[in-house]
C-alpha cells in the first residue's frame, strides 16, 4: 500500500496551522510534511503530532532570506557560516519533531554562475550537511526544482542531483523526486522512476499545470501510482499541491484509490 503524507503548508490552509494536524489525521493521513515551519513553535507542533498519531515525514532546511528570494545557501560563495547556522536550526526542529528526513535546498545561482561552476561548492556543502545529519540518524534529501518556478535555481535536473549523490557517496544522502517539478523540467517520468528507482527515498506529487490535485493536467498519475505500487515503493508520497477548492473534496482521488480512509470510517 502506498503511503501518503499531507503537506500542511498547502493542504488544509483554510485552518490555522496547528489545527491542520488534526484535520490531516481525520482525513486519513498518517504523516504530514511542512515546507518552512520555522515560524512555528516546535514543541506545540510535536504535541499535535503525538495527539493525532502522526509522523513528520520531511521538512525543508531553512532557505536563508526567503523574502529576499533566497532558496538555500549551498551554492552561494561566502555564506558557509550562514549555511552552518541553517543546518543547526534544521536539526533543532527535526529532532524535536522526530523527523528523519530534511530537504536541503541548494539555492539560486548568482550572476555568471552555472551548475558546473558551482558544483565544487555544492559538493562541499552537501557533503557537510550529510555528515552533520548522519550523526543524528537522519537522511538529507536533494530535490531538483523547475526553472519555471525558480529561474536561477542551482539544481534543476534529476541527473545533476544524482551526480552529486553518487559522487559524495554518503549512505544518508538520497533523492527526493518531485514529479510536479520534474515534469516541467524534463518529463519522461515513468522512465526516470524506473531508471533511478533505487536512489529515490521520497516522492511528491501535484498536477501540471496549476499545482492542484493530481487528477487534472498532463501527468497520468493513475499510471505512475500503479507503477510505484507494482514496484512496492515503501517511501512517503507527499501531497504537495494547492487544492483547487476545498482540501477534503479534493482528496476524493486518494479515497477512491483506497490510499486514504477517514478515521471515522475505520473498522
C-alpha positions as CSV (number, residue, x, y, z in Angstrom):
1,X,0.0,0.0,0.0
2,X,1.4,3.4,-1.0
3,X,1.8,5.9,1.9
4,X,0.6,9.5,1.6
5,X,1.8,12.5,3.6
6,X,-0.1,15.7,3.7
7,X,1.8,18.9,3.0
8,X,0.2,21.1,5.7
9,X,1.9,24.2,4.3
10,X,-0.6,23.9,1.4
11,X,-3.3,21.5,2.4
12,X,-6.0,22.5,4.9
13,X,-4.9,26.1,4.5
14,X,-8.4,27.2,5.5
15,X,-7.4,26.3,9.0
16,X,-4.8,27.8,11.4
17,X,-1.5,25.9,11.1
18,X,-1.7,23.9,14.3
19,X,-5.3,22.8,13.5
20,X,-4.1,21.2,10.3
21,X,-2.6,18.3,12.1
22,X,-5.9,17.1,13.4
23,X,-7.6,17.7,10.0
24,X,-4.9,15.7,8.2
25,X,-5.3,12.8,10.7
26,X,-9.1,12.8,10.4
27,X,-8.8,12.7,6.6
28,X,-6.8,9.5,6.9
29,X,-3.2,10.7,6.7
30,X,-0.6,9.0,8.9
31,X,2.1,11.6,8.2
32,X,2.5,15.3,7.4
33,X,5.2,17.3,5.8
34,X,5.9,21.1,6.1
35,X,7.9,23.4,3.9
36,X,9.3,26.1,6.3
37,X,7.9,25.5,9.8
38,X,10.4,27.9,11.5
39,X,7.8,30.5,12.4
40,X,6.0,27.8,14.5
41,X,6.8,26.5,18.0
42,X,8.3,23.1,17.5
43,X,7.0,22.0,20.9
44,X,3.4,22.7,20.0
45,X,3.9,21.0,16.7
46,X,5.3,17.9,18.4
47,X,2.3,17.9,20.7
48,X,0.0,17.9,17.7
49,X,1.9,15.0,16.1
50,X,1.6,13.0,19.3
51,X,-2.0,13.8,19.9
52,X,-3.1,12.7,16.5
53,X,-0.7,9.8,15.9
54,X,1.2,11.4,13.0
55,X,4.7,11.2,11.7
56,X,6.5,14.3,10.4
57,X,7.8,12.8,7.2
58,X,10.1,15.7,5.9
59,X,10.8,19.4,6.5
60,X,12.9,21.8,4.4
61,X,16.0,23.2,5.9
62,X,16.0,27.0,6.4
63,X,16.3,28.6,3.0
64,X,18.2,31.8,4.1
65,X,16.4,35.1,3.5
66,X,13.2,33.8,1.8
67,X,11.7,37.3,1.4
68,X,14.8,38.4,-0.5
69,X,14.5,35.4,-2.8
70,X,17.0,33.0,-1.3
71,X,16.1,29.3,-1.6
72,X,19.0,27.7,0.1
73,X,22.6,28.7,0.7
74,X,24.7,25.7,-0.6
75,X,25.5,27.3,-3.9
76,X,26.4,30.8,-2.6
77,X,30.1,31.6,-2.1
78,X,31.0,33.2,1.2
79,X,27.8,32.0,3.0
80,X,29.4,29.0,4.7
81,X,28.8,30.4,8.2
82,X,25.1,31.1,7.4
83,X,24.9,27.6,5.9
84,X,26.1,26.1,9.2
85,X,23.5,28.0,11.2
86,X,20.8,26.8,8.8
87,X,22.0,23.2,9.5
88,X,21.8,23.8,13.2
89,X,18.3,25.3,13.1
90,X,17.1,22.5,10.9
91,X,18.5,19.9,13.2
92,X,16.8,21.5,16.2
93,X,13.4,21.4,14.5
94,X,13.8,17.9,13.0
95,X,15.0,16.5,16.4
96,X,12.1,18.0,18.3
97,X,9.6,16.7,15.6
98,X,11.3,13.3,15.4
99,X,11.6,13.9,11.7
100,X,14.1,11.5,10.0
101,X,14.4,13.5,6.7
102,X,15.4,17.0,5.8
103,X,15.3,18.5,2.3
104,X,18.4,20.6,1.6
105,X,17.6,23.4,-0.8
106,X,20.7,24.1,-2.8
107,X,19.9,27.7,-3.6
108,X,19.9,30.0,-6.6
109,X,22.9,30.6,-8.8
110,X,24.5,34.0,-8.7
111,X,25.3,36.2,-11.7
112,X,27.6,34.3,-14.1
113,X,27.3,31.0,-12.1
114,X,26.4,27.7,-13.7
115,X,25.8,24.3,-12.2
116,X,29.2,23.3,-13.4
117,X,31.0,26.3,-11.9
118,X,29.1,25.9,-8.6
119,X,29.5,22.2,-8.4
120,X,32.6,22.1,-6.2
121,X,31.0,24.4,-3.6
122,X,27.7,22.5,-3.8
123,X,29.6,19.3,-3.2
124,X,31.4,20.6,-0.2
125,X,28.3,22.0,1.4
126,X,26.1,19.0,0.6
127,X,28.7,16.6,2.0
128,X,29.0,18.8,5.1
129,X,25.2,18.5,5.6
130,X,25.1,14.8,5.0
131,X,27.9,14.2,7.6
132,X,26.2,16.6,10.1
133,X,22.8,14.8,9.9
134,X,24.3,11.3,9.8
135,X,25.5,11.8,13.3
136,X,21.8,12.1,14.3
137,X,20.5,9.2,12.2
138,X,18.8,11.5,9.7
139,X,18.6,11.5,5.9
140,X,19.4,14.5,3.7
141,X,17.3,14.8,0.5
142,X,18.2,16.6,-2.7
143,X,15.3,17.7,-4.9
144,X,15.6,19.2,-8.4
145,X,13.3,22.2,-8.8
146,X,12.0,23.6,-12.1
147,X,13.2,26.8,-13.7
148,X,9.6,27.5,-14.4
149,X,9.2,28.4,-10.8
150,X,12.8,29.3,-9.8
151,X,14.6,30.5,-12.9
152,X,18.0,30.6,-11.3
153,X,17.9,27.5,-9.1
154,X,21.1,25.5,-9.0
155,X,19.7,22.0,-9.1
156,X,17.1,21.5,-11.9
157,X,17.6,18.0,-13.3
158,X,17.5,14.6,-11.7
159,X,20.9,13.8,-13.3
160,X,22.5,16.7,-11.5
161,X,21.2,15.6,-8.1
162,X,22.3,12.0,-8.7
163,X,25.8,13.2,-9.9
164,X,26.3,14.8,-6.5
165,X,24.7,12.0,-4.5
166,X,26.8,9.3,-6.2
167,X,30.0,11.4,-6.0
168,X,29.6,12.1,-2.3
169,X,28.6,8.5,-1.6
170,X,27.1,9.2,1.8
171,X,24.5,6.5,2.7
172,X,22.1,9.1,4.2
173,X,22.1,11.3,1.0
174,X,19.1,10.4,-1.2
175,X,16.8,11.7,-3.9
176,X,13.5,13.5,-3.3
177,X,11.7,13.2,-6.7
178,X,9.0,15.9,-7.0
179,X,7.0,14.9,-10.1
180,X,5.5,18.3,-10.5
181,X,8.9,19.9,-10.9
182,X,10.4,17.1,-12.9
183,X,7.6,17.0,-15.4
184,X,8.1,20.7,-16.1
185,X,11.8,20.5,-16.4
186,X,12.4,17.2,-18.3
187,X,9.3,14.9,-18.4
188,X,9.8,11.2,-19.1
189,X,8.6,10.5,-15.5
190,X,7.9,6.7,-15.7
191,X,11.3,6.1,-17.3
192,X,13.1,8.2,-14.7
193,X,11.3,6.4,-11.9
194,X,12.4,3.0,-13.4
195,X,15.9,4.1,-14.1
196,X,16.6,5.7,-10.8
197,X,14.3,3.8,-8.5
198,X,17.0,2.6,-6.1
199,X,18.0,6.3,-5.5
200,X,14.5,7.6,-4.6
201,X,13.6,7.9,-1.0
202,X,10.7,10.4,-1.2
203,X,8.2,11.4,-3.9
204,X,6.0,14.5,-4.1
205,X,3.0,15.0,-6.4
206,X,0.9,17.8,-7.9
207,X,-0.9,18.4,-11.2
208,X,0.8,20.2,-14.1
209,X,0.0,22.9,-14.8
210,X,-1.5,24.7,-11.9
211,X,-0.1,22.7,-9.0
212,X,-3.5,21.5,-8.0
213,X,-4.8,17.9,-7.3
214,X,-3.0,15.1,-9.2
215,X,-6.2,14.4,-11.2
216,X,-6.0,17.1,-13.8
217,X,-3.3,18.2,-16.3
218,X,-0.7,16.4,-18.3
219,X,0.6,13.9,-15.8
220,X,-1.0,10.5,-15.8
221,X,-0.8,9.9,-12.1
222,X,-3.0,6.8,-12.3
223,X,-0.3,5.1,-14.3
224,X,2.5,6.4,-12.2
225,X,0.9,5.4,-8.9
226,X,0.2,1.9,-10.3
227,X,3.9,1.7,-11.3
228,X,5.0,2.7,-7.8
229,X,2.5,0.2,-6.3
230,X,3.9,-2.6,-8.6
231,X,7.4,-1.7,-7.5
232,X,6.3,-1.9,-3.8
233,X,7.5,1.7,-3.2
234,X,7.8,2.0,0.6
235,X,8.6,5.7,0.9
236,X,6.3,8.5,1.6
237,X,4.4,10.3,-1.3
238,X,3.9,13.9,-0.3
239,X,0.7,15.6,-1.4
240,X,2.4,19.0,-2.1
241,X,-0.3,20.7,-4.0
242,X,-2.7,23.7,-3.7
243,X,-6.3,22.4,-3.5
244,X,-8.4,23.9,-6.4
245,X,-11.3,24.2,-4.0
246,X,-11.7,22.6,-0.5
247,X,-9.0,20.2,0.7
248,X,-11.3,17.4,1.7
249,X,-13.3,17.4,-1.6
250,X,-10.0,17.5,-3.5
251,X,-8.8,14.3,-1.7
252,X,-11.5,12.2,-3.4
253,X,-8.8,10.8,-5.7
254,X,-7.0,9.3,-2.8
255,X,-10.1,7.9,-1.2
256,X,-11.2,6.3,-4.4
257,X,-7.8,4.6,-4.7
258,X,-8.1,3.4,-1.1
259,X,-5.0,5.3,-0.2
260,X,-6.9,7.3,2.5
261,X,-9.5,6.1,4.8
262,X,-11.0,8.8,7.0
263,X,-10.5,7.9,10.6
264,X,-14.2,7.9,11.4
265,X,-14.7,5.2,8.7
266,X,-12.1,2.8,10.0
267,X,-13.1,-0.6,11.2
